[in-house]
Amino acid sequence: MPNIRSAKKRVLVTETKTMQNKAFKTSYKTICKKFEAACEAGNKEEATAAYTPAIKKIDVAVSKGIIHKNTGARKKSRYTKMLAAL
């Protein structure tokens, strides 16, 4: 544990940010899995409804730096192709 007051604060801030990132990443994964499950089941209505939130969540994750921008672009492209294939 650090001795300097500013270093102690940084430890607390890092813990808080880590928890926020973990919570966001969990919700991001859940939404993506929901879309993928709808596509695998062949349910076009459910997949269409889950597509927009999944794409939005990917964009937010990229802007927050939780996932890399190329990963986000790749996922969006794959999801668009999956939806078009239904």
N, C-alpha and C positions, 0 to 999 in steps of 0.2 A: 504494500500500500504506500502511495506517495506521501511525502511529508509537506510539500509545498501546496498552499491553498488552491492555486490555479490548476495544479495537476490533479488534486482531489476532485475539483469540479469537472475536469475533463473526463475522469473516470465515470462519474455519475451521468454526464451527458452521453458518453459512449454507450453505457448500458441502456439508457432510455432509447437512443436511436436504434440500437440493435434490436430491441423489442418491437419498435415500430416497424422496422424493415421486415422482421420475421412475421409479424401479423399481416403485413401487406403481401408478402410473398406467399403466405398460406392461402389468402383469399384469391390471389392471382392464379395459383395452381388449381384451386377448387373450380373457379370459373372456366378455366381451360379444359379441365377434365370433364366438366358438364357438357361443353360443346363437343368434345371428342366422343363422348359416350352417345350423344344424340346422333352424331354422324355415323358411328358404327352400327347403331340400331336402325339406321335408315329413316329416321323420323325427321322429315324435312321441315315441318312447322316448328318443332322444338329446336332444331339446329339453327334455323333462321332467327328464332328469338334469342338464342344464346350467342349468336355470332357477334352482334354489336357490342354487348358488354365485354366479351373476350378481347376484341380488337382494342376497345377503349382501355382495358386494364393493361394490355401489352404496351400501349403508347405511354401510359402513366408510369409503368415500370421502367421503360427506357428513359423517360425524362428524369426519373428519380435516381437513375444509375443502378437500379437493382439487377437489371439484365443488360447485356451489351446491345447496342443498336442493331448490329447485324443479326443477332439472335432474334430480336423483336421483328425485324423485317422478314426473316426466314419463317418464323411462326405465322405471321400475318399472311404471307404468301401461301403457305401450306393450308391454312384454314380456309382461305378463299377458294383454293382448288378443291378442297374437300366439300365445301358447300356447293360449288358448281357441279360437282360430280353426282350429287344426289338427284 
